[in-house]
Amino acid sequence: MLDTDEKIAKFFFVFGLILALGAMILGPLDIRSWSIACGVTASFVALAGMFFALQSWNEPDDVPKEQTPVMAPPLSVEQFVPMTEPHGAANGETAGEAEEPEPPVE
């Protein structure tokens, strides 16, 4: 039922928008009777469109089961490896073999 209510609501929205634009164009051209008729009809069409739009407000959306995301399994503590080397070991240094700073040259 959601699909048909949605289509009817969209149709009433477009039809009411055309009627409202017609009323806005006909009013300044001093065609008042048609302008008022278009404006009143656009108001009723807008109310009917809101009725059909609100009819499907609480209906659940159709979500296929294939698109539901799959959660990754939680990681255990044993999967984490503790850091055994100091930070400088990545560039070939160890804690005991750090280079001495050079004395300043004058």
Secondary structure as the mmCIF struct_conf table of DSSP 4:
data_model
#
loop_
_struct_conf.conf_type_id
_struct_conf.id
_struct_conf.beg_label_comp_id
_struct_conf.beg_label_asym_id
_struct_conf.beg_label_seq_id
_struct_conf.end_label_comp_id
_struct_conf.end_label_asym_id
_struct_conf.end_label_seq_id
HELX_RH_AL_P HELX_RH_AL_P1 LEU A 2 LEU A 26
TURN_TY1_P TURN_TY1_P1 GLY A 27 ASP A 30
HELX_RH_AL_P HELX_RH_AL_P2 ARG A 32 GLN A 55
TURN_TY1_P TURN_TY1_P2 SER A 56 SER A 56
BEND BEND1 TRP A 57 GLU A 59
HELX_LH_PP_P HELX_LH_PP_P1 PRO A 60 ASP A 61
HELX_RH_3T_P HELX_RH_3T_P1 LYS A 65 GLN A 67
BEND BEND2 THR A 68 THR A 68
HELX_LH_PP_P HELX_LH_PP_P2 PRO A 69 SER A 76
HELX_RH_3T_P HELX_RH_3T_P2 VAL A 77 GLN A 79
BEND BEND3 PHE A 80 PHE A 80
HELX_LH_PP_P HELX_LH_PP_P3 VAL A 81 MET A 83
BEND BEND4 GLU A 85 GLU A 85
HELX_RH_3T_P HELX_RH_3T_P3 HIS A 87 ASN A 91
TURN_TY1_P TURN_TY1_P3 GLY A 92 GLY A 92
BEND BEND5 ALA A 95 ALA A 95
TURN_TY1_P TURN_TY1_P4 GLY A 96 GLU A 97
HELX_LH_PP_P HELX_LH_PP_P4 ALA A 98 VAL A 105
#
